[in-house]
Amino acid sequence: MSEVGVTVRGCRLFGTLGSVLLAAGSWSAGALPLGVPDGVWAQRSPAHTVLGAAAAYAGLVLLVVAWWRLGGLLRAGEPIGGRRLRSVLWSWVLPLVPAPLIFSNDAYSYVAQGALAVRGWDVYRWGPSVLSGPIADNVPEVWQDAPAPYGPVAVAATRAVVAVTGEHHTVVAVLGMRLLALCGLALIVWGVGRLASEWGSAHGRAGGGAEAGALWAAVLNPLALVHLVGGAHNEALMIGLMVAGLVAFRRGYWVPGTVVLVAATLVKVPAAVALLCAGAWSVGGRPDRRAGWLRAAGITLVGGAALVLGVAVCGQGWGWLSTLRGPAQVYTVLSPSTDVGRILGLLSEGLGLGTAADAIAAARSVGMVLGVCLVGFCAWRAPRTGPEYATGTALLALVVTAPVVQPWYLLWGMVPLAAAAWRLLEGTGARLASLVLLFMVLPCGTSATWSYAFAALTGASAAMAALVAWGPPGLGAVPRLRLQERAWVRAAVRTRR
């Protein structure tokens, strides 16, 4: 067996072990529900929670190291095919499928919104607090009275899940949400691989390395695994539809591409950026101005028709347009505009020049204007950079300038960007940024106690010590010769023979 096969297999095994430990830890340290009759994801004692946190962080370290080393193989130019990486991916994903929610409890809000829709209530007017029982009790307090901030397709999907599982089986309903997330992940895997191949062919860089690198950066990234699968975020469905629409545009099928991207927008509105960039790329590729205007008109008409029809079929109305600002109620330290506003607010209140609320609102407004301008610039450059690159950079710019930023929001731009420029995400700085975002959220989805933090540190340290002490060959022996250097070595050996 080749050295590369042993190394890839080692990364796969240690990543799988990490995923198993992470999943096992979630059974006592994850975002467990309260008062559910299913009894499967029951709340544990503080001692069990501490042990679970230690196991979860030990597993997370193993998963991160396996992913990092796998990226080292790709950086060294090893010919790892996309098929092998897909096999690695599902080995890492499967242990998380039956596990409790981890790193987020948002899926409980999804289920509550689905229950409201099943009852025929307006999810864009009422919050989960109007419900009773565990299905409402597990929704975070900040979202109890908040209407759904998601599009009609997202609400229709959760309504379908709750219609099958019923309101009184929270665990089963959450697992249904995870199955939806897995469908989105499968779309991402399919779409990213094809986008990488299409982009490589268009730029004279055809080959399996682009697909493998894109999969490594987009879906094998632990940030994607723990939030799209472990947290069952509806970002998985949005991004999956988004990349599928970009594939259709790349292949010249702009009508179905427009319809799919509108569907992604009806999951979460930021996907509209992908339609803007793909449309700009398609229009810019027309042979003359008249053909460009006709294509722009066609995309506009098809998009408008798909939007109206989609809203009508989902049956939720247009109330979602008025709830888009809902997530801005939450303060997150990752939002630069909000951070600047809070600093300016403290200064203005100290100097008697204004209130902190006014300063935050002004800073957020400036950030949003800047974000819109950056999105427009990326769309303008789309005919030269390609729809994947334009979409990725535009969404990253939009996230950075947004009034609220969650770690998994960065995946909006990282996934399409990986298809066109995965080496940008392979750099040490980008990888470290992914890890910082990964460790900013706790597996339990809430604030930690001192005992929880100590257990997490202990588990992570134990995993690192084990890796250093034993130095498994599959993770430690990473070839550093590039392809050309390896070719020179083989040629020298043949000459000596």
N, C-alpha and C positions, 0 to 999 in steps of 0.2 A: 504494500500500500504506500502511496506517495506521501511525502512530507506534508503537502498541502491538504490531502485528504485527512490525515491524522489531525492536523491543526484545526481544520474546519469542524471536524467531528468533535474535537475537544471543546471548541467554543460552543457548539450546539449542546453538548452534554452539560457543561457548566452553566450555560444560560438556562437550560431546562431545569436544572437543580435550583437555580436562583428563582425561577418562576414558581416552582413547587413550594419553596420556602416562603415566598411572598404570599402565595395563595393560602398556605397553611396558617401563616400569621394573621391573615385577614379574618379568619374564623373567630378570632377573639379580639383583634385590634383594628378591624376594619370599620366601615361605616355601617354598623349593625342596626337593624330596625328595633323599635320599641313596641312591645305588646302585640306581636304578630301571632296568630293562632297556628301558623305552620310549625313553629318551634324549631326550625332548622337553623336559622341564623339568630340564635338566642343571645341576649346580652350575657357576658361572662363576668366573673369576679375580677377585682383589680389585679390579683396575682396572675390570672390567665391573660389579662390584657397586657401586662408587662412582658410575659413570655412571648405573646404574639407579636408585640412590637419588636422584640429582639430578633425573632425569626424573620419577620417581614423585612427588616433593614439588612439582615445578613443576606437574605435572598436578593434584595435590591442591589447590594454591592456586587454579588456574583453576576447578576444579569448585566450590570453596567460594564464590568470588566470584560465579560464575554463579548459584548457589543463593541467595546473599544478595540479589543484585539482583532476582532473580525474586520473592523475598519482598517487596522494596520495591514492586514493581508491584502485588502483591496488597494490600499495606498502603495504597497510594494509591487503591484502589478500582477498579482496572482490571478490566473484565469478561473475565477469562480463563477459558474453560470447562475442565471436567474432561477433556474429550477432548484438548484441546491439551496439557494437562499430562501426560497419559498418553503422548502421543507424545514429549514431552521426556524423560520417564522412561526409555522404552525406548531412546532414542538414547544416554542416559548409561549404561545397563546393558549393552548388547550388547558394547562393547569389553572388558568385564570377564569375559565368559562363558568364552572359551577361555584366559584368562590363568592363570598359577599362583596358588596361594593367596596372599593378601596380608593383612597385619595379624593373622594367626592361623594356627597349624598344628594347630588342634583337629580338623580334618577327617581328618587322618591317624589320630587316635584313633578317630573314628567308623568308618573303614574297618577298622581292626584289630578293633574290637568286632563288626562285621559278619562278619568272617572267623571269629571265634570261634563266632558263632552258626551260620554255615554248617557248621562242623565238628560242631555239636551240643553244644558245650561251654557251660557255664553262665557267661554274661558277668557275672553278679552275684556270682561266686565267684572267677573267674580274671581276671588282667590281661593286657594284650597281650604281656608278656614271655614267656609260654609259647609264643608263636608264634616262627617263625624267618624270617630274610630281611628284605628292605626293608620289608615291611608292618609289622613290629614295630620295626625300626630307626628309622623316622621318627616314632614316637610320642615325645613329650617325656619326658624321664627321670622327671619327677615323676609321670607317669601310667603308667609301665611296669607297675607291680604293682597298680594301682588298678582295681577292678571298675567296670563301667559305671555312672555316676550318672544315667543317663537312663531314661525309662520304656519299657515293652515296645513301644509303637508306634514310637518312635525306633529301637530296636534291630531291629525287624522291617523297617523301611524300609532301614536300612543292610545288613541281611542280604540283602534282595532285590537291592540294587545289587551287592554282592559276588558273589552267586550268578550274576548276568549277566556281570559283568566278569572274574571270577576273582581269585584272591589275588595273582597275579604281575603284575598290571597296575595298579600303584598310581595312576598318573596318570589312567587311564581311570576307575578307581573314584572318585577325587576329583571328576572331572568329573561322574560320576553323582550324587554328593552335591550338587554345584552345581545340577544339574537339579532335584533335590528342593527345594533352596532357592528356585529360580526358581518352582516350583509354589507354594510358600508365599508368595512375593512376589506372584504373580498373585492369590492369594486375598486378600492384604492390600489390594491395589489395588481389587479388586472390593468387598470388605467395607467398607473405609473410606469409599469413595464413597457406598455405600448407607446406612451408618450416619450420615454427615453429612447426607444428605437426609432420613432418618427423624427425626433429632434436630431438624433445622431445621423440618420440618413440625409436629412435636409442640410446638415453642416459637414457632410463628408466624414463622419466619425462613426460609421456603423460598426457594431460589434457587441458582444455580450457584456463587456465591462460596464457600459453605460447603464444597462438594465440592472445589473447587480449593484452598482453603486447607488442608483436611485432607490432601489428597494432597501438597501442598508440605511440610507439617510432618512427615508420617508416612513417606513413601517417597522423596521427592526429597532429603531430608536426607542429606548425605554420610555421616553416621554410620550410617545404615541401608544405604546403597549399599555401603560398603567392608566392613561386617561381615556383612550378610545375603547379599550376592552375592559380594564379594571373598573373604570368609572362609568362605563356605558354612556358616554356623552353623545348627544345627537350630532356633534361635530363629525362623527364617523360617517353618518348618512349624508350630511351636507358635502363633505369633502369627496366622498365616493361619487356622488352624482356630479360634482364639479369636475373631477378629472375625467369622468366618462363623457361629459359634454365637450371637454377640450379635445379628447380623442376624436370625437365626431367632427369637430371643426378641422383638426389636423388632416383628416382623411377626406375633406371636401364636402362632408354632409352637414352643411350649416343649418338646414331646417331641423333635423332631429337634435343637432347640437344645441340649438337655441332653446328647444322645448325642454331638454334635460337640464340646461343651466337655469332656466326659469323654475323648474322643479326644485333645484338646489336652493335657489333664492327663497322659495316658499318653505324651506326648512329653516334656514337662517339667512337673513337679508345680506350679510357681507358677500355671499356668493355672487351677487349681482356684479361685483368687480370683475369676476371671471368672464361674465357675458360681455361686459364693456371691453375688456382687453381682447377677447377672442373676436368680437365683432370688429374692433379696430384693425386687428391683424388680417381678417378676411377682407375687409374693405380696402385696406392698403395693398393687398395682393392683386387687385383687379388691374387689367391692362390699361385702362384709361379712366378719366374722371367720370364719364357717364356710367360706365359699368360699376364704378365704385358707389355712386349715388344710388343706383338701382339695388345693389347688394345691401347698402345701409337701410334703404326703405324696406326691403324684404325682411331683414332681421328685425326691424322695428315692428312691422306688422305681425310677423309670426310670434315675436316675443309678447306683444300686447295681447294677441289672441290666446296664447298659452297661459298668460297670467290670469285673464278673466275666466277662462275655462277651468283652470286649476282651482281658483278660489271658489267657483261655483260647485265643482265636483266635491271638494272637501267640505263644503257646507258650513264654514266657520265665519263667512263674511269678511269684511275689510277692517274689522276692529284691530287687527294686529298692527296696522300702521300707526295706531295711537299708543301702542305699548312698547315700542322699540326702545324707548329710553329707560325701561324698567331696570335693567342691570346696572345703570349708572347710579342707582341708589347705594350700591356697595362701594366702599373705599378699598382700593387695592394698592399696595405699595409699588406695584409694577407700572403704574400709569405715570409717566413723566409729567404730563400736563397737570394732573391732579396734585402731584407732589410739589410742583412749582407753585400752584395755586395756594396750597396750604402754607408754604413758606411765605409767599407774598401776603397771605391773609394774616399771619402772625405779625409781620412787619407793619402792615397797614393798621391793624388794631392797636399795636403798640404805639404807633405815631398818631393815632386818632384820625386816619385818613379814610377809613372805610371798614367794612365788616369782612370777616374771613369768607363768608358765603359768597359775597360779591367777587372777591379775588379768585376763588376757586372756579366760579362760573365763567369769569373772563378768561382765565387760563385755559379752561377746557374748551371754550369757544375758539380761541386762537389755535389750539391743538387740532380741533376738528377741521378748521379752515385749511390748516397746513396739510392735514391728511388728505383732504379732498384734492388739493393742488398736486400733491405727490401722486395720487391715483391717476389724475388726469395726465400728468407727465409720463407715467409708465404706460398708460394706454396709447399716448401719442407715439411712443417709441416701439410699440408692439410690432408694427410691420418689420422692424429691423431686429428686434430681440427674440421674437416668437411669442405666441400666446402663453406658454407655460412660464417663461422667465418673467414676462410682464405681469402676469397674474400673481406669481409668487412675491415679487418685489412690491407690487402695489398693496397686496394684503398685509405684508409685513409692515409697510409704512403706515397703513391704516391702523393696525394694531398698536404700534408704538405711540401713535399720536391720539389714541382713543382715550376717553375719560375713565374707562375701566378696562383693566387688562388682567386676564387670568392666564396661568402658564400654558394651558392647552390652546389658547387663542393663537399662539405662535404657529401651531400646526396648520392653520389656514394657509399661510404662505410657504411654510417649509415643504409641504408635500408637493405642490406643483413646481416649486423651485428645484427640488431634488431631481425631477425628471429632466431638467435642462442644465443644471449646474450643481451636481451633487458634490463636487469637490469644494465648492464654497462652504458647504455644510460639514465637510470632512476635516477642515482645518481645526487646529487645536483650540482656538478661541471659540469657534462655533460649538464644538463638542463640550467644552467646559460650560458654555452658556446653557446648553441643554441640560447638563447635570445640575447646575444651580437651580434652574426652573423645576427640575424633577424633585429636588430635596426641599423646595420651599413649601410644599403642601404635605400634610401629614396623612398617613393611611386612614386614620379615623375620620378625616374630613373636618375635624373641629380642632379647638385649641388643645395643647398638650399639657399634661401635668409634669412635675419634676421627675416622678418615677417613670413616666412614659419616655421622657427625653433621655433619661439615664439608660433605660432598656434599649432604646434605639441606638444610642452611641455604643453600648456594649455589643449589640448584635453586629453592627457595621464593623467595629474594631475586630471582633472575633473572625469575621469573614476575611478581612484584610490580612490578619495575622496568619490564617490558614493558607491563604494564597502565597504569601511570602515564604512561609515555612516549607510547604510542599512543592511549590512551583510546578504545577502540572504541565507536562509537555504540550498538551493541546492548547494551553493559553500562553505559555512562556516562550516557546520556540517560534517566534514570528519571523519569517524570512524578511530581510530588509533589502535584498538585491532587487533592483528593478528589472524589467523584462530585457532591456538591452544588455545590462550587465550579465544576466543569466545566459543570454545568447552568446556573449563573448566567452564565458566560461565553458559552455558546451563546445564552442568552436575550438578552443584551446585544447580541450580533452581529445577531440577528434583528431587534431593535428598531431598530438603526441602519439596517438595510436597509429 
